[in-house]
Amino acid sequence: MFDLTAIQTALREFQLDGWLLYDFRGNNILASRVLDIPENQIGSRRFFYFIPVDGTPQKLVHRIESAVLDHLPGEKEIYLRWQELEAGVAKLVNGTQTVAMEYSPRNANPYISRVDAGTLELVRGQDVRVVSSGDLVQLFEATWTDRQWQLHQEADRGTQAAFERAWGFIGQTIRDRGSVGELEIQQTIMSHFAEHGMTTYHPPIVGVGPHSGDPHYMPTEESSAEISEGDFVLIDLWAKMDQTNAVYSDLTIVGFVGESVPDVYEELFQITVNARDAAIGLVRSAFSEGRVLQGWEVDQAARDVIEATGYGPYFVHRTGHSIGQETHANGTNMDNLETREERRVLSRTCFSIEPGIYLAEFGVRTEVNVYVDENGQVHVTGGLQNRVLPILAEH
């Protein structure tokens, strides 16, 4: 729910003169969510909504969609001609020095870069300094309610149960007929989600042997490989409860089709376990000490562990991503690889911790979810896998 008082408090904390929210045809989903505009009400004309650090918000809307922001507080100005639009933008930011927009310098964080360069030129042409609204966005779009935390815990139980069903199906099918296809496992997991009131935007990853060494491998009718005794298997799955405003659980577990796990798999997996635990440990210590923590620091804590073993070149993705109503949501990512994530790790946000090492023969990954509550307590969901699962010994 839109909370003007909370937004203006945040603007004072971040030392900003205001927040200029802009959208055209749903290109800025972040603005729409902050402003409580339903996704099925995307308009066809540009609008601006300026929230000053003090005082009354100002609206700039097109004549044929003049009611688009009527649910929000503030004074409304209507434009028709492009000249009126440009004059209206100048009026919105008149007297301000620094405003936030959904912009990232040099597109360093593409999750935030939702405002086009031309619109930025228009605003900057008023002698206004534009800065990224990254921390503002996650404060009002990526933080969870108590209900969402409850829904995440429910989804966590469902996803962990999906793993149990998948491993059990692998073990039993291999005993019965000698092998099972990756696609069969994927379909079994999707059936589990449907039977337990869960939904997902995409089927899970199920990779055997070399396929587990591809971080984003997806089995298809053409690519699906058979899993047999002696094979290494990675499963990465994500789902949420099929309810309004539900949030995801996103987990990865690895297993070996046998009664004991060869050292070659276990030794590599233990490196990722140590990296995961280093990242979680940093989050816990930062919040315990009450210090600001940025996403890049968490990534680096995990990456340092892997690089110290010589496997740094094989850790080819960030340590974690924001989790919310989308699997990859709009809060802080744990990233110092693809981007230098300088947004802060905030209370009431959730993210994955998922270090991996990917070789040509096989790849290992461990993934859990971390939620920091309103009191700074750090919760880890998904369980902490500390050894490669010996599938035939346990299922």
C-alpha positions in Angstrom: 0.0 0.0 0.0 1.3 3.5 -1.0 2.6 5.2 2.1 3.5 8.9 1.5 4.8 9.4 5.0 7.2 6.4 4.8 8.5 7.5 1.4 9.2 11.0 2.5 10.9 9.7 5.6 13.1 7.6 3.3 13.9 10.6 1.1 15.2 12.5 4.1 17.2 9.5 5.2 18.8 9.2 1.7 19.2 13.0 1.5 17.2 13.4 -1.7 15.0 16.3 -2.7 12.4 14.0 -4.3 11.5 10.9 -6.2 10.3 11.3 -9.8 8.3 8.2 -10.9 7.6 7.8 -14.6 6.0 5.2 -16.8 5.0 4.6 -20.4 3.0 1.6 -21.4 4.2 -0.5 -18.4 7.9 -0.1 -19.2 8.6 0.8 -15.6 6.9 -2.0 -13.6 8.8 -0.7 -10.5 7.0 2.6 -10.6 3.6 0.9 -11.2 4.1 -1.3 -8.1 5.3 1.6 -5.9 2.2 3.5 -7.0 -0.2 0.6 -6.6 -1.2 0.5 -10.2 -2.5 -2.9 -11.2 -0.7 -4.7 -14.0 -3.9 -5.1 -15.9 -4.4 -1.3 -15.9 -1.4 -0.4 -18.0 -2.1 2.8 -19.9 -0.9 4.0 -23.3 0.3 7.5 -22.3 3.2 8.9 -20.3 2.7 9.9 -16.7 4.9 11.5 -14.0 4.4 11.5 -10.2 6.8 13.6 -8.2 7.1 13.0 -4.4 9.0 15.9 -2.8 10.9 15.3 0.5 8.4 17.7 2.1 5.0 18.8 0.9 2.4 17.7 -1.5 3.1 15.2 -4.4 2.5 16.5 -8.0 0.9 14.5 -10.9 1.4 15.0 -14.6 -1.0 13.0 -16.7 -2.4 12.9 -20.2 -5.9 14.3 -21.0 -7.3 11.0 -22.2 -5.9 9.1 -19.2 -6.3 11.8 -16.7 -7.5 9.5 -13.9 -4.6 7.1 -13.9 -3.2 8.5 -10.7 -6.4 9.6 -9.0 -6.0 7.0 -6.2 -2.9 8.8 -5.0 -2.5 12.0 -3.0 -1.4 15.2 -4.7 -2.2 18.0 -7.1 -2.9 17.1 -10.8 -1.8 18.8 -14.0 -3.1 17.6 -17.3 -1.2 17.8 -20.6 -2.1 17.2 -24.2 0.6 18.5 -26.4 4.3 17.5 -26.1 5.2 21.1 -25.3 2.8 20.9 -22.3 4.5 17.7 -21.2 8.0 19.2 -21.3 6.8 22.3 -19.5 5.0 20.1 -16.9 8.2 18.1 -16.2 10.1 21.4 -15.7 7.4 22.5 -13.2 7.5 19.2 -11.3 11.3 19.4 -10.6 11.6 23.2 -10.3 13.6 24.2 -7.2 15.1 20.7 -6.7 18.7 19.7 -7.0 18.8 15.9 -6.6 15.9 13.5 -7.5 15.8 9.7 -7.7 14.5 7.8 -10.8 14.6 4.2 -11.9 18.1 4.7 -13.4 21.4 3.0 -12.9 24.7 4.8 -13.9 26.2 3.1 -16.9 23.4 0.5 -16.7 25.4 -1.2 -13.9 22.2 -2.6 -12.5 19.8 -3.5 -15.3 17.1 -4.5 -12.8 16.7 -0.8 -11.9 17.3 0.8 -15.3 13.7 1.3 -16.4 13.7 4.9 -17.5 14.9 5.6 -21.0 17.8 7.9 -21.8 15.6 10.5 -23.5 13.5 11.0 -20.5 16.6 11.3 -18.4 17.8 14.0 -20.8 14.5 15.8 -20.4 14.8 15.9 -16.6 18.5 16.7 -16.5 17.8 19.6 -18.9 16.2 21.3 -15.9 19.6 21.4 -14.1 18.5 18.5 -11.9 20.9 15.8 -10.8 19.3 12.3 -11.3 20.5 9.5 -9.0 19.4 5.9 -8.8 16.3 5.0 -6.9 17.6 1.5 -6.2 17.4 1.5 -2.5 14.0 3.4 -2.5 12.6 0.8 -4.9 13.5 -2.1 -2.8 12.3 -0.4 0.4 8.8 0.0 -1.1 8.6 -2.8 -3.6 11.0 -5.6 -2.5 10.3 -5.7 1.2 7.9 -8.4 2.5 4.9 -8.2 4.7 4.3 -10.6 7.5 1.9 -12.5 5.3 4.5 -12.9 2.6 7.0 -14.3 5.0 4.4 -16.8 6.1 3.7 -17.7 2.4 7.4 -18.1 1.8 7.6 -20.6 4.7 4.7 -22.5 3.3 6.3 -22.5 -0.2 9.6 -23.7 1.5 7.8 -26.7 2.9 6.3 -27.4 -0.5 9.6 -27.1 -2.4 11.5 -29.3 0.1 8.7 -31.9 -0.2 9.1 -31.7 -4.0 12.8 -32.7 -3.6 11.8 -35.6 -1.5 9.4 -36.8 -4.2 11.9 -36.3 -7.0 14.8 -38.2 -5.2 12.4 -40.9 -4.3 11.1 -41.2 -7.8 14.7 -41.4 -9.2 15.7 -44.1 -6.7 12.6 -46.2 -7.2 12.5 -45.9 -11.0 16.2 -46.8 -11.4 15.7 -49.9 -9.2 12.6 -50.9 -11.3 13.9 -50.3 -14.8 17.5 -49.2 -14.6 17.2 -45.5 -15.7 14.9 -42.5 -15.7 14.9 -39.4 -17.9 15.6 -35.9 -16.8 12.3 -34.8 -18.3 10.4 -37.3 -16.3 11.8 -35.9 -13.1 10.9 -32.4 -14.2 7.3 -33.4 -14.9 7.1 -35.2 -11.5 8.1 -32.0 -9.8 5.6 -30.0 -11.8 2.9 -32.4 -10.8 3.8 -32.0 -7.2 3.5 -28.2 -7.4 0.0 -28.5 -9.0 -1.2 -31.0 -6.4 -0.1 -28.8 -3.5 -1.5 -25.4 -4.6 1.8 -24.0 -5.9 2.7 -22.2 -9.1 5.9 -21.3 -11.0 6.9 -19.3 -14.0 9.1 -22.1 -15.5 9.8 -25.8 -15.0 12.8 -26.7 -12.8 16.3 -27.6 -13.8 17.2 -31.3 -13.8 20.7 -32.0 -15.0 22.7 -35.2 -15.0 26.5 -35.4 -15.4 27.7 -32.8 -18.0 24.2 -31.2 -17.9 24.7 -30.3 -14.3 27.8 -28.3 -15.4 25.5 -25.9 -17.3 24.0 -23.5 -14.7 20.9 -22.8 -16.8 20.4 -26.2 -18.5 16.8 -27.1 -19.1 15.7 -30.6 -20.2 13.6 -30.8 -23.3 12.2 -33.6 -25.4 15.3 -33.3 -27.6 17.9 -32.9 -24.9 16.6 -35.0 -22.0 19.3 -37.5 -20.9 18.8 -40.8 -19.0 19.9 -41.0 -15.3 21.4 -44.3 -14.2 23.2 -45.7 -11.2 26.6 -44.0 -10.8 25.4 -40.6 -12.1 25.6 -37.2 -10.5 22.4 -35.2 -10.5 21.6 -31.5 -9.9 18.0 -30.3 -9.3 17.2 -26.6 -9.0 13.5 -25.8 -8.5 11.4 -22.7 -7.6 7.8 -22.2 -6.8 5.3 -20.1 -4.7 1.9 -20.6 -3.3 -0.9 -19.9 -5.9 -2.2 -17.0 -3.8 -2.2 -13.2 -4.2 1.1 -11.5 -3.4 2.8 -14.9 -2.8 6.6 -15.0 -2.9 9.0 -17.7 -4.1 11.1 -20.4 -2.6 14.1 -21.2 -4.8 16.4 -24.1 -3.9 19.1 -26.4 -5.3 20.2 -29.8 -4.1 22.6 -32.3 -5.6 22.7 -36.0 -5.4 24.6 -39.1 -6.5 22.8 -42.3 -7.8 24.4 -44.8 -5.4 24.7 -45.8 -1.8 27.9 -43.8 -1.2 29.3 -40.7 -2.9 32.7 -40.7 -4.6 35.2 -38.2 -3.2 35.5 -36.4 -6.5 31.9 -35.1 -6.1 32.0 -34.6 -2.3 35.2 -32.7 -2.3 34.0 -30.2 -4.8 30.7 -29.8 -3.1 32.3 -29.0 0.2 34.0 -26.0 -1.3 30.6 -24.6 -2.3 29.2 -25.4 1.2 32.1 -23.4 2.7 31.4 -20.5 0.4 27.7 -20.5 1.2 28.4 -20.5 4.9 30.9 -17.7 4.6 28.2 -15.6 2.8 25.5 -16.4 5.4 28.0 -15.7 8.2 28.7 -12.2 6.8 25.0 -11.4 6.6 24.5 -12.5 10.2 27.5 -10.6 11.5 26.6 -7.4 9.7 23.1 -7.3 11.0 24.2 -8.3 14.5 26.7 -5.4 14.5 24.1 -3.0 13.0 26.4 -2.0 10.1 25.4 -1.3 6.5 25.9 -4.3 4.2 25.9 -4.0 0.4 25.2 -6.9 -2.0 28.6 -7.0 -3.5 30.2 -7.8 -0.1 28.1 -10.9 0.3 29.1 -12.1 -3.2 32.7 -11.5 -2.5 32.6 -13.4 0.8 31.5 -16.5 -1.1 33.7 -15.9 -4.1 36.9 -15.5 -2.0 36.4 -19.0 -0.6 36.1 -20.6 -4.1 38.9 -18.5 -5.6 41.2 -19.6 -2.8 40.9 -23.2 -4.0 41.7 -22.4 -7.6 38.1 -22.9 -8.8 37.3 -19.2 -9.2 37.1 -19.3 -13.0 34.4 -22.0 -12.7 32.1 -19.9 -10.5 30.4 -18.2 -13.4 27.4 -16.4 -11.8 26.6 -14.1 -8.9 26.2 -15.6 -5.4 22.5 -14.7 -5.1 19.5 -12.8 -6.4 16.6 -11.0 -4.8 13.5 -13.1 -4.2 9.9 -11.9 -4.2 6.8 -12.3 -6.2 9.2 -13.1 -9.0 12.0 -15.7 -8.6 14.4 -12.9 -9.6 12.9 -9.9 -7.9 13.8 -6.2 -7.6 15.7 -6.0 -4.4 19.5 -6.3 -3.8 21.4 -9.0 -5.6 24.4 -10.7 -4.1 26.7 -9.7 -7.0 30.2 -8.5 -7.5 30.7 -10.4 -10.8 28.1 -9.3 -13.4 27.5 -6.0 -11.6 28.9 -4.3 -8.5 25.8 -4.3 -6.4 26.0 -1.3 -4.1 22.4 -1.4 -3.0 22.0 -2.2 0.7 20.8 -5.5 2.1 17.6 -4.4 3.9 15.4 -5.8 6.6 12.3 -7.6 5.4 14.0 -8.7 2.1 14.9 -12.1 0.9 17.6 -13.4 -1.4 19.3 -16.6 -2.5 22.8 -17.8 -1.6 23.8 -20.2 -4.3 27.6 -20.6 -5.0 28.5 -23.2 -7.7 31.4 -24.7 -9.5 30.8 -25.9 -13.0 33.2 -28.3 -14.8 32.7 -29.9 -18.2 32.0 -33.3 -16.6 29.7 -32.1 -13.8 28.7 -29.1 -11.8 27.9 -28.6 -8.1 25.7 -25.9 -6.5 24.1 -25.4 -3.1 21.2 -23.0 -2.8 19.2 -21.7 0.2 17.1 -18.6 0.8 18.0 -15.9 3.3 15.3 -13.7 4.9 16.2 -10.8 7.2 13.2 -9.9 9.4 12.3 -6.5 10.7 14.4 -7.0 13.8 17.5 -7.9 11.8 17.3 -11.6 12.6 18.6 -13.7 9.7 16.5 -16.7 8.7 17.8 -19.5 6.4 15.1 -21.5 4.6 15.5 -24.5 2.4 17.7 -26.4 4.8 21.5 -26.5 4.6 22.7 -29.4 2.5 26.1 -30.3 3.9 26.8 -33.4 1.8 26.0 -34.8 -1.6 22.8 -36.9 -1.2 23.5 -40.7 -1.7 20.2 -41.3 -3.5 20.1 -45.1 -3.4 21.0 -45.1 0.3 18.2 -42.8 1.4 15.5 -43.3 -1.2 
